[in-house]
Amino acid sequence: MEYAKFWVLLFFVSVVAGGFTLQQHFQAVDRLNAEVLSIRGNVGQTNSSTDRLKQEWAKVEVLVQRLQAANAKNASLQQQRDELKVKLRSLEGDFKYLLSSVRDAVDKVRANAPGEVYDEVVLADGRVLKSAKIRKVEDAQISFIHSEGISAITHDMLPESIRSRFDLAPDGLLASLKQTDQELLAPPPVAASKSSRVAVSTSSSGSSSSDSGVVDEAKVKSIKLKMIDIDAKIASLRNSADSYDSQAADLYISGDMAKSRGTPASRYWTAAENAKRQAQVLRSQIIGLESEKQKLQVDLDAASKRR
């Protein structure tokens, strides 16, 4: 009897222990299933993140390709700009040579002109100079010695054949080339855009050396243009002063001849003195312009050094 109870109790304990073990097993299986589901979810998120990273990387590769293409295009444009600069310098050199050659040729023709004699020169206002001998050729006029005396005839009164032969201003070839040379030296116009205003502001604050260079370049060209203008004024004034001196000398000669003939000579001498005074006034103006040119040269040297 006691032996049978023992086996019953043992069986009951075994059943309880087995049930508990089975419960623990199922709980472990549930936990494992939950972990598997979690891992699967994480794998899905990882795959999704990987896909997004692949898409972003593809975009980066496209941007890199575009950047490389832009750099290649920029290098090509830079090369083209350098080539154009070389061609421009070559053209400027050719133009300077042309200007110098034309100036030398015109000066030579004008220098050889004194002494040439025309039977008659018909002027635009109908006057006729008989036995007209060229005394002096200037940029805008020619001085003749003719049967009635001495006359300085401006270019607009001269015949076209004489005007074109001596290349008289303002419609002459030399004057046109000089005008073109001044236009080439003039600074280019600057557009009043937002970016240019920012560039000017940056340059004035001293934060951009490249903008400062542009400003100096424009200043250099402006100073050169002013110096060319002063040279032209000096040349014109000097020619006029020389012309007055020549007129004064001729008037003195005419006065002496009149005196030798026993005719009044005072009007010739008075006119000669007036011509001398005019020449002195013009030479005083030349001195002032030369002083102004020296100041511009100092400014030009300073601007060139800053560049």
C-alpha positions as CSV (number, residue, x, y, z in Angstrom):
1,M,0.0,0.0,0.0
2,E,2.7,2.4,1.0
3,Y,4.6,1.3,-2.1
4,A,1.7,2.2,-4.4
5,K,1.4,5.7,-2.9
6,F,5.0,6.3,-3.5
7,W,4.6,5.6,-7.2
8,V,1.5,7.8,-7.4
9,L,3.3,10.7,-5.8
10,L,6.3,10.2,-8.0
11,F,4.1,10.2,-11.1
12,F,2.4,13.4,-10.0
13,V,5.7,15.1,-9.3
14,S,6.9,14.0,-12.7
15,V,3.8,15.4,-14.4
16,V,4.1,18.7,-12.6
17,A,7.8,18.9,-13.4
18,G,7.2,18.0,-17.1
19,G,4.5,20.6,-17.4
20,F,6.7,23.3,-15.9
21,T,9.5,22.3,-18.2
22,L,7.2,22.3,-21.2
23,Q,5.9,25.8,-20.2
24,Q,9.5,27.1,-20.0
25,H,10.2,25.6,-23.4
26,F,7.2,27.3,-25.0
27,Q,8.1,30.6,-23.3
28,A,11.7,30.3,-24.7
29,V,10.2,29.5,-28.1
30,D,8.0,32.6,-27.9
31,R,11.0,34.7,-27.0
32,L,13.0,33.3,-29.8
33,N,10.1,34.0,-32.3
34,A,9.8,37.6,-31.0
35,E,13.6,38.0,-31.5
36,V,13.4,36.6,-35.0
37,L,10.6,39.0,-35.8
38,S,12.6,41.9,-34.4
39,I,15.6,40.8,-36.3
40,R,13.6,40.6,-39.5
41,G,12.2,44.1,-38.9
42,N,15.7,45.4,-38.3
43,V,16.9,43.7,-41.5
44,G,14.1,45.3,-43.4
45,Q,15.0,48.7,-42.0
46,T,18.7,48.1,-42.8
47,N,17.8,47.1,-46.3
48,S,15.7,50.3,-46.6
49,S,18.5,52.4,-45.3
50,T,20.9,50.7,-47.7
51,D,18.7,51.5,-50.6
52,R,18.4,55.1,-49.6
53,L,22.2,55.3,-49.2
54,K,22.6,53.8,-52.7
55,Q,20.2,56.5,-54.1
56,E,22.1,59.3,-52.3
57,W,25.4,57.9,-53.5
58,A,24.1,57.8,-57.1
59,K,23.2,61.5,-56.7
60,V,26.6,62.2,-55.4
61,E,28.2,60.5,-58.4
62,V,26.0,62.5,-60.8
63,L,27.1,65.7,-59.0
64,V,30.8,64.7,-59.2
65,Q,30.4,64.0,-62.9
66,R,28.8,67.4,-63.4
67,L,31.5,69.1,-61.4
68,Q,34.2,67.4,-63.5
69,A,32.5,68.4,-66.7
70,A,32.2,72.0,-65.4
71,N,35.9,72.0,-64.5
72,A,36.8,70.7,-67.9
73,K,34.6,73.4,-69.6
74,N,36.1,76.1,-67.3
75,A,39.6,75.0,-68.3
76,S,38.7,75.1,-71.9
77,L,37.2,78.6,-71.5
78,Q,40.3,79.7,-69.6
79,Q,42.5,78.5,-72.5
80,Q,40.3,80.3,-75.0
81,R,40.6,83.5,-73.0
82,D,44.4,83.2,-72.8
83,E,44.5,82.7,-76.6
84,L,42.3,85.7,-77.1
85,K,44.5,87.8,-74.9
86,V,47.5,86.8,-77.0
87,K,45.7,87.7,-80.2
88,L,44.5,91.0,-78.8
89,R,48.0,92.0,-77.8
90,S,49.2,91.0,-81.3
91,L,46.4,93.2,-82.9
92,E,47.3,96.1,-80.6
93,G,50.9,95.8,-81.6
94,D,49.9,95.7,-85.3
95,F,47.7,98.8,-84.8
96,K,50.4,100.7,-83.0
97,Y,52.8,99.9,-85.9
98,L,50.2,101.0,-88.4
99,L,49.6,104.3,-86.5
100,S,53.4,104.9,-86.3
101,S,53.9,104.2,-90.0
102,V,51.1,106.5,-91.1
103,R,52.3,109.2,-88.8
104,D,55.8,109.0,-90.2
105,A,54.5,109.0,-93.8
106,V,52.3,112.0,-93.2
107,D,55.1,113.9,-91.5
108,K,57.4,113.1,-94.3
109,V,55.0,114.3,-97.0
110,R,54.3,117.5,-95.0
111,A,57.9,118.2,-94.4
112,N,58.7,118.0,-98.1
113,A,55.8,120.2,-99.1
114,P,57.3,123.7,-98.5
115,G,58.5,125.2,-101.8
116,E,55.9,123.4,-104.0
117,V,54.2,125.9,-106.3
118,Y,50.7,125.8,-107.7
119,D,49.7,128.1,-110.6
120,E,46.4,128.7,-108.8
121,V,44.5,127.3,-105.8
122,V,40.8,127.7,-105.9
123,L,39.3,128.0,-102.4
124,A,35.9,126.9,-101.2
125,D,34.7,130.5,-101.0
126,G,35.6,131.2,-104.6
127,R,38.9,133.0,-104.0
128,V,41.8,132.1,-106.1
129,L,45.4,132.2,-105.0
130,K,47.7,132.9,-107.9
131,S,51.3,131.5,-108.0
132,A,50.8,130.0,-104.6
133,K,53.9,128.5,-103.0
134,I,53.5,126.3,-100.0
135,R,55.2,127.9,-97.0
136,K,54.2,125.5,-94.2
137,V,51.8,122.5,-93.7
138,E,50.1,122.0,-90.4
139,D,47.5,119.6,-89.1
140,A,44.5,121.9,-89.9
141,Q,45.9,124.5,-92.4
142,I,48.4,125.3,-95.0
143,S,50.3,128.6,-95.2
144,F,50.8,129.9,-98.8
145,I,53.0,132.7,-100.2
146,H,51.1,134.0,-103.3
147,S,50.8,137.0,-105.6
148,E,48.9,139.0,-103.0
149,G,50.9,138.2,-99.9
150,I,50.9,135.4,-97.3
151,S,47.7,133.5,-96.3
152,A,47.1,130.6,-93.9
153,I,44.2,128.6,-95.4
154,T,42.3,126.3,-93.1
155,H,41.6,122.7,-94.3
156,D,37.9,123.3,-94.9
157,M,38.7,126.0,-97.5
158,L,41.2,123.9,-99.4
159,P,40.5,121.8,-102.5
160,E,39.9,118.1,-101.8
161,S,43.1,117.1,-103.8
162,I,45.3,119.1,-101.5
163,R,43.4,118.1,-98.4
164,S,43.8,114.4,-99.1
165,R,47.4,114.6,-100.2
166,F,48.5,116.2,-97.0
167,D,46.0,114.2,-94.8
168,L,44.6,117.3,-93.1
169,A,42.3,117.0,-90.1
170,P,39.6,116.2,-89.1
171,D,38.7,113.8,-91.9
172,G,42.3,112.6,-92.5
173,L,43.5,109.0,-92.0
174,L,45.9,110.0,-89.3
175,A,43.2,111.8,-87.3
176,S,40.9,108.8,-87.6
177,L,43.7,106.4,-86.4
178,K,44.4,108.6,-83.4
179,Q,40.8,108.7,-82.5
180,T,40.7,104.9,-82.7
181,D,43.8,104.7,-80.5
182,Q,42.1,106.8,-77.9
183,E,39.0,104.7,-77.9
184,L,41.1,101.6,-77.4
185,L,42.8,103.1,-74.4
186,A,39.5,104.2,-72.8
187,P,38.3,102.0,-69.9
188,P,35.4,99.7,-70.8
189,P,31.9,100.6,-69.4
190,V,30.9,98.9,-66.2
191,A,27.3,97.6,-65.8
192,A,25.6,98.9,-62.7
193,S,24.5,95.4,-61.5
194,K,24.2,94.1,-58.0
195,S,27.3,91.9,-58.4
196,S,29.3,94.9,-59.6
197,R,28.2,97.0,-56.7
198,V,29.3,94.2,-54.3
199,A,32.6,94.0,-56.1
200,V,33.1,97.8,-55.8
201,S,32.2,97.7,-52.1
202,T,34.6,94.8,-51.5
203,S,37.4,96.6,-53.4
204,S,36.9,99.8,-51.4
205,S,37.1,97.8,-48.1
206,G,40.4,96.3,-49.2
207,S,39.2,92.7,-48.9
208,S,39.7,91.7,-52.6
209,S,43.0,92.2,-54.3
210,S,41.6,91.1,-57.7
211,D,39.0,93.9,-57.7
212,S,41.7,96.4,-56.7
213,G,43.6,95.3,-59.7
214,V,40.6,96.0,-62.0
215,V,40.2,99.5,-60.5
216,D,44.0,100.2,-61.0
217,E,43.8,99.0,-64.6
218,A,40.9,101.4,-65.3
219,K,42.8,104.2,-63.6
220,V,45.9,103.5,-65.7
221,K,44.0,103.6,-68.9
222,S,42.2,106.9,-67.8
223,I,45.6,108.5,-67.0
224,K,47.1,107.4,-70.3
225,L,44.1,108.9,-72.2
226,K,44.5,112.2,-70.4
227,M,48.2,112.2,-71.3
228,I,47.5,111.6,-74.9
229,D,44.9,114.4,-74.9
230,I,47.5,116.7,-73.4
231,D,50.1,115.7,-76.0
232,A,47.7,116.5,-78.7
233,K,47.0,119.9,-77.2
234,I,50.7,120.6,-76.7
235,A,51.4,119.7,-80.4
236,S,48.5,121.9,-81.6
237,L,49.6,124.9,-79.4
238,R,53.2,124.4,-80.5
239,N,52.3,124.4,-84.2
240,S,50.1,127.5,-83.7
241,A,53.0,129.3,-81.8
242,D,55.4,128.4,-84.6
243,S,52.9,129.7,-87.1
244,Y,52.6,133.0,-85.2
245,D,56.4,133.3,-85.0
246,S,56.7,132.7,-88.8
247,Q,54.0,135.3,-89.5
248,A,55.8,137.8,-87.3
249,A,59.1,137.1,-89.2
250,D,57.3,137.6,-92.5
251,L,55.6,140.8,-91.3
252,Y,59.0,142.2,-90.1
253,I,60.3,141.5,-93.6
254,S,57.3,143.1,-95.2
255,G,57.8,146.1,-93.0
256,D,61.4,146.4,-93.9
257,M,60.5,146.2,-97.6
258,A,57.8,148.8,-97.2
259,K,60.3,151.1,-95.4
260,S,62.8,150.6,-98.2
261,R,60.2,151.6,-100.7
262,G,59.3,154.7,-98.7
263,T,55.8,153.4,-97.8
264,P,54.4,153.2,-94.3
265,A,55.7,150.2,-92.4
266,S,54.2,150.7,-88.9
267,R,51.2,148.5,-89.6
268,Y,53.4,145.6,-90.5
269,W,55.5,146.0,-87.4
270,T,52.5,146.3,-85.2
271,A,51.0,143.2,-86.6
272,A,54.3,141.4,-86.1
273,E,54.4,142.4,-82.4
274,N,50.9,141.1,-82.0
275,A,51.8,137.8,-83.5
276,K,54.9,137.5,-81.2
277,R,52.7,138.2,-78.2
278,Q,50.2,135.5,-79.3
279,A,53.1,133.1,-79.7
280,Q,54.3,133.8,-76.1
281,V,50.8,133.3,-74.7
282,L,50.6,129.9,-76.4
283,R,54.0,128.9,-75.2
284,S,53.0,129.8,-71.6
285,Q,50.0,127.5,-72.0
286,I,52.3,124.7,-73.2
287,I,54.4,125.1,-70.1
288,G,51.3,124.7,-67.9
289,L,50.2,121.6,-69.9
290,E,53.7,120.0,-69.6
291,S,53.6,120.6,-65.8
292,E,50.2,118.9,-65.7
293,K,51.5,116.0,-67.7
294,Q,54.4,115.5,-65.3
295,K,51.9,115.2,-62.4
296,L,49.9,112.6,-64.4
297,Q,53.1,110.7,-65.0
298,V,53.6,110.5,-61.2
299,D,50.0,109.2,-60.8
300,L,50.6,106.7,-63.6
301,D,53.7,105.3,-62.0
302,A,51.9,104.9,-58.7
303,A,48.9,103.2,-60.2
304,S,51.2,100.8,-62.2
305,K,53.1,99.9,-59.0
306,R,49.9,99.1,-57.1
307,R,48.9,96.7,-59.9
